[in-house]
Each structure stands twice: as structure tokens, then as C-alpha cells.
């Protein structure tokens, strides 16, 4: 197995496909293809795993492995299997960048193996709240270690930092920095050429999201590699220029909402805008999240009374 890049696959049995007896003349259902997942190392044992859901970050060194986010259960199990092969000492920790199910839905696959799950306090709060509302609390593995401003820990030859810069994508986002490798996982604070989910119900703020991306970019060097939470037809591996380009997208989005409110335009009229100038190639990560969706949320934020 090549440590720098390999593809994880699963058999029909591993995917839970069971073929029983079928009535005479019946046609067997088509087997669902297992998801294609890949591990891609960046440097010093830090890399990213792609499958279904938000990008998973990872660290592998002599002390074992650390994972950032968990996608959904089906791909989380493949990620766990791959990390166990890469790190014979096991997976020590799971870090969650925020509470959404495409980043925490696979936590249960990691729970029996890790010593702790770490997240911002608001991430844990929202994960619990959403699960209670959906009656799925029994299916959740929620962080047992939380922080408010920052959390740091050494792991082998690497120093890991989680920092909260205030509300952005949610009110509980963490920026995860592998300091020696000079790699920063931004979770869903970074969408590469994609309209973002803006979870206002969980405290999202576009205005502070713009500010925090600027702050994070200022801490970076020319050699810093960023990992995006989602990348539509793009790579999740990014440089500082890409982070600042997404900041510019958010700025254009919020300014569109503010102009509409100032001119007396309705939300529905704003949502008919065919594209944001300069960002025409941005697409939605799913049918629900598209340009009208984010324009409407921009209008809502711009309409708030100070």
C-alpha cells in the first residue's frame, strides 16, 4: 500500500450486501458500487481522505493516527480501515470541525477506537440539539472534550491546534492546524468553487466569515496548504490565494444582499440574479444549495436590525 496515495475499496460483503434465494425467473437487483475513496498525503504524514461527505483530514506518524471529521458511516468505516493499515499503533483522536452530519455522521465508526473526540463547545451543543430534534441521539458520538477559544496538543512529531474565530459557517466551527506540516484544515469554512451551506439556524454569519478567512490567511505562509471541506469538481487541496478568492465570493454575496435591502428590492427579486459577477463558475454541492439559496440568506443577514 502506497502511503502517499491509495484507493480504498470494499467488497459486497463489507458493504453489507447479502444475496439470498430469488423466486424463479426473478432478476437479481443490481449491486450498488462501493464508494470510491482515496487517501492523499500532503507532507509529514498529514493528508486528506475523500469519499462521500466533507473532506476528512488525517495525521499519521510514529504515535499513530489522528482524524479530522468522519463523513458518513459507510465511508468512515473505509477511512478507519485505511488508517489502521497506515498507523499500526491505532487511531488516537478524532477532531470535528463542526456538527453537520456529513462531517460527524461517521463518528460512531471511530468511537470504539479513539481515546477522545474533540470539538468546539458549540459544535457539541448543536450536534446534540439536532439529534434530539430528529430523535437520532443514540446514533451519535458527540465530542467528549470541548474548548471555547483554542485547544492544542502534541502528537508525535506534530503539534495540532484547533481554534475558533467566531461564527462563520456555523457558530461552532474549528480551524485545525498541523503546525509542523504547515497544513490547515478549514472544514466547511472553505468551499472550493461551490456555493456554501450557510447555517443561520446554527448561528452562521457571512460578515464574520469574511473576517475570519482574512485572519486565517494572514497567519499562513506562502507554503501553507489548506484543506477545503467541499470541492465541487475541484481538489480540496488549496493555497492561500484560493482561500482569499472564497473570501471575495462571500464579500460579493453579502454586498448583493445589502444592495438589495438598501434599494428596497425584495428577497424574491434578488434570488432571480443569474450569477455573481466574477463567480459564475460556482455550483451547488447539492440541489438544495444553489445561488438563489445563498442569495436569500445574504438578504436575511443584510435585513437584520443592528
matplotlib code that plots the C-alpha trace (Angstrom):
import matplotlib.pyplot as plt

x = [0.0, 1.5, 1.4, 1.2, -1.9, -4.1, -7.7, -9.8, -12.5, -14.9, -16.4, -20.1, -19.9, -18.2, -20.8, -23.5, -24.9, -26.4, -27.7, -30.3, -32.6, -34.7, -38.0, -37.7, -37.3, -36.7, -33.8, -31.2, -31.0, -28.0, -25.3, -24.5, -21.0, -19.0, -17.9, -14.6, -12.4, -8.8, -6.0, -3.8, -0.7, 0.4, 3.5, 4.9, 2.1, -0.7, -3.2, -6.8, -9.4, -12.2, -15.3, -18.9, -19.4, -17.0, -13.2, -11.6, -8.1, -5.6, -2.2, -0.1, 3.2, 5.1, 2.5, -0.5, -3.2, -5.5, -8.5, -10.4, -14.1, -15.8, -18.2, -20.9, -20.7, -20.2, -17.0, -16.0, -15.5, -13.3, -11.3, -10.9, -9.7, -7.2, -5.8, -5.4, -3.2, -1.2, -0.9, -0.3, -0.4, -4.0, -6.2, -5.8, -8.1, -11.0, -11.4, -14.7, -14.6, -18.4, -21.6, -23.2, -23.9, -21.6, -18.8, -19.9, -22.2, -19.3, -18.2, -19.6, -17.1, -14.2, -15.7, -14.6, -11.0, -10.2, -9.3, -11.3, -13.3, -12.5, -14.6, -15.7, -18.3, -20.9, -20.3, -21.1, -24.1, -25.6, -24.9, -26.8, -29.6, -30.2, -30.0, -32.6, -34.9, -34.5, -34.7, -31.3, -29.2, -28.5, -26.7, -24.4, -20.9, -20.5, -17.2, -16.2, -13.5, -14.6, -13.0, -14.1, -11.2, -8.4, -7.0, -3.5, -1.8, 1.4, 1.2, 4.4, 6.5, 3.4, 1.7, -2.1, -4.1, -7.9, -9.0, -12.4, -12.7, -16.3, -19.4, -18.9, -20.5, -22.0, -21.3, -19.1, -16.5, -12.9, -9.8, -7.4, -3.7, -0.9, 1.8, 5.0, 3.4, 2.0, -1.3, -4.7, -8.0, -10.8, -13.8, -16.8, -15.3, -13.9, -15.9, -13.8, -15.8, -19.1, -22.0, -21.7, -24.3, -24.9, -26.5, -28.2, -30.2, -26.9, -25.5, -23.8, -22.6, -21.4, -19.8, -17.6, -16.9, -15.2, -13.2, -12.1, -10.9, -8.7, -7.4, -6.5, -4.9, -2.7, -1.4, -0.4, 2.8, 3.4, 4.0, 0.8, -1.6, -5.3, -7.9, -11.4, -14.5, -16.0, -14.7, -17.1, -15.2, -12.1, -9.4, -9.8, -6.1, -5.8, -3.3, -3.8, -5.0, -7.9, -8.9, -8.9, -10.9, -13.6, -13.5, -14.1, -17.0, -18.6, -18.0, -19.7, -22.6, -23.1, -22.8, -25.5, -27.8, -27.0, -27.6, -31.0, -32.1, -30.9, -32.7, -36.0, -35.6, -37.4, -35.7, -37.5, -36.3, -32.7, -32.9, -33.5, -30.0, -28.5, -24.9, -22.5, -20.1, -16.7, -18.0, -20.1, -18.5, -19.6, -22.0, -24.1, -22.9, -26.5, -29.8, -30.9, -27.8, -27.6, -27.3, -30.9, -30.5, -27.3, -28.7, -31.8, -29.6, -27.5, -30.7, -31.8, -28.5, -28.5, -32.1, -31.2, -31.5, -28.2]
y = [0.0, 3.3, 5.7, 8.8, 7.7, 4.7, 3.8, 2.1, -0.3, -2.6, -5.9, -6.6, -8.4, -5.5, -3.2, -5.3, -6.8, -10.2, -12.3, -14.8, -17.1, -15.3, -16.5, -18.5, -16.1, -13.1, -10.8, -10.1, -6.5, -4.6, -4.5, -1.0, 0.0, 0.8, 4.4, 5.4, 6.7, 8.0, 8.9, 11.7, 12.6, 16.3, 16.2, 14.9, 12.4, 14.9, 14.5, 14.2, 11.4, 11.9, 9.8, 10.9, 14.0, 16.6, 16.1, 14.1, 15.3, 12.9, 12.7, 9.6, 9.4, 7.1, 7.7, 6.5, 8.5, 11.4, 12.1, 15.4, 14.8, 11.5, 11.9, 9.2, 5.7, 3.9, 5.9, 6.4, 2.6, 2.6, 5.5, 3.7, 0.6, 2.5, 4.5, 1.3, 0.0, 3.2, 3.5, 0.2, 1.9, 2.9, 6.0, 8.1, 11.0, 12.3, 16.1, 17.6, 20.9, 21.4, 19.4, 18.7, 15.1, 14.9, 15.6, 13.8, 11.0, 8.6, 9.4, 6.1, 4.2, 6.0, 6.0, 2.4, 3.1, 6.7, 8.0, 11.2, 13.2, 16.9, 19.8, 23.4, 23.6, 24.9, 22.0, 19.5, 21.5, 21.7, 18.1, 17.1, 19.6, 18.5, 14.8, 15.3, 17.1, 14.2, 11.5, 10.1, 10.8, 7.1, 7.1, 10.0, 10.0, 13.6, 15.2, 14.3, 17.1, 20.6, 24.1, 27.7, 29.7, 27.2, 23.7, 22.4, 19.1, 17.5, 14.2, 12.5, 15.0, 17.2, 20.0, 20.2, 23.4, 23.9, 27.5, 29.2, 32.6, 33.2, 32.5, 31.6, 28.5, 27.8, 29.2, 26.2, 26.0, 25.0, 25.7, 22.8, 23.5, 20.9, 23.3, 21.4, 20.2, 23.7, 22.3, 23.9, 22.1, 24.6, 22.3, 24.0, 27.4, 26.7, 25.6, 25.3, 26.8, 25.9, 27.8, 27.2, 26.0, 29.0, 27.5, 30.6, 28.4, 27.4, 30.9, 31.4, 34.9, 35.8, 39.1, 37.4, 34.5, 37.1, 38.5, 35.1, 33.9, 37.0, 36.4, 32.8, 33.7, 36.3, 33.6, 31.4, 31.4, 31.0, 27.3, 26.7, 24.1, 24.4, 21.6, 22.6, 20.9, 20.6, 20.9, 20.6, 19.1, 20.6, 19.4, 20.1, 20.9, 24.7, 27.6, 30.9, 32.6, 30.1, 31.0, 34.7, 34.1, 32.4, 35.4, 37.6, 35.4, 35.8, 39.5, 39.8, 37.6, 39.8, 43.0, 41.8, 41.3, 44.7, 46.5, 44.7, 45.8, 49.3, 49.7, 48.3, 45.1, 42.1, 38.8, 37.1, 39.7, 39.3, 35.5, 35.9, 37.2, 34.8, 34.9, 36.7, 38.7, 37.1, 33.8, 32.5, 29.0, 28.4, 25.4, 24.0, 20.9, 19.6, 20.5, 22.5, 24.7, 26.9, 30.6, 31.5, 29.8, 31.7, 35.0, 34.6, 34.0, 37.0, 39.1, 37.8, 38.8, 42.2, 42.8, 42.3, 45.4, 46.3]
z = [0.0, -1.1, 1.9, -0.4, -2.3, -2.4, -3.2, -0.6, -1.8, -0.1, -1.2, -1.4, 1.9, 3.6, 2.2, 3.8, 0.5, 1.1, -1.8, -0.9, -2.9, -5.5, -7.0, -10.2, -13.1, -10.8, -11.7, -9.1, -8.0, -9.3, -6.7, -5.6, -6.3, -3.2, -2.9, -4.3, -1.5, -1.6, 0.8, -0.4, 1.7, 1.6, 3.8, 7.1, 7.4, 7.0, 4.2, 3.3, 2.6, 0.1, -0.2, 0.5, 2.6, 3.9, 3.4, 6.2, 7.2, 8.8, 10.5, 10.6, 12.5, 14.9, 17.6, 15.5, 13.7, 14.2, 12.0, 11.3, 10.6, 9.7, 6.8, 6.9, 8.3, 5.0, 4.1, 7.7, 8.0, 4.9, 6.3, 9.7, 7.9, 5.8, 8.8, 10.8, 8.0, 7.8, 11.6, 13.3, 16.7, 16.1, 15.8, 18.9, 18.3, 16.2, 15.8, 14.5, 12.6, 13.1, 13.8, 10.4, 9.6, 6.5, 8.9, 12.1, 10.8, 10.8, 14.4, 15.6, 13.4, 15.2, 18.7, 19.8, 18.7, 19.7, 23.2, 22.7, 20.3, 20.4, 19.1, 19.9, 22.6, 20.2, 17.8, 20.5, 21.5, 18.0, 17.3, 20.4, 19.7, 16.1, 17.1, 19.8, 17.4, 14.9, 17.6, 16.5, 19.6, 20.0, 16.6, 17.6, 19.0, 20.4, 21.4, 25.0, 25.0, 24.1, 24.1, 23.6, 22.2, 21.3, 22.0, 21.3, 21.8, 20.7, 18.9, 18.0, 15.9, 15.2, 17.1, 16.5, 17.1, 17.0, 17.0, 17.0, 15.2, 15.9, 13.8, 10.1, 8.5, 11.9, 15.4, 16.3, 13.5, 14.2, 12.2, 12.6, 12.1, 11.8, 12.7, 11.7, 8.5, 7.8, 6.8, 7.8, 7.6, 7.3, 7.4, 5.8, 6.3, 2.8, -0.2, -3.4, -6.3, -4.6, -3.1, 0.7, 3.2, 5.5, 8.6, 10.1, 12.4, 14.0, 14.2, 10.8, 9.9, 6.5, 7.7, 10.3, 8.0, 5.7, 8.6, 9.9, 6.5, 6.3, 9.8, 8.9, 5.6, 7.4, 9.7, 6.7, 4.8, 1.1, 1.7, 3.7, 2.3, 3.1, 3.0, 2.0, 3.4, 0.0, -3.5, -6.5, -9.4, -7.8, -5.4, -1.7, -1.5, -1.8, -1.4, 0.3, -2.9, -3.1, 0.5, -0.3, -3.5, -1.4, 0.9, -2.2, -3.1, 0.3, 0.1, -3.2, -1.9, 1.2, -0.8, -3.2, -0.2, 1.2, -2.1, -2.5, 1.0, 0.6, -2.7, -1.5, -3.6, -2.4, -1.5, -4.4, -6.8, -5.6, -5.9, -9.6, -10.1, -12.7, -11.3, -9.0, -11.2, -11.2, -9.7, -12.5, -12.3, -8.7, -8.4, -5.7, -3.7, -3.8, -5.4, -2.3, -2.0, -5.0, -5.9, -5.0, -1.7, -0.7, -2.1, 0.1, 3.2, 2.3, 2.1, 5.5, 7.1, 5.4, 6.7, 10.3, 12.6, 14.2]

ax = plt.figure().add_subplot(projection="3d")
ax.plot(x, y, z, "-o")
ax.set_aspect("equal")
plt.show()
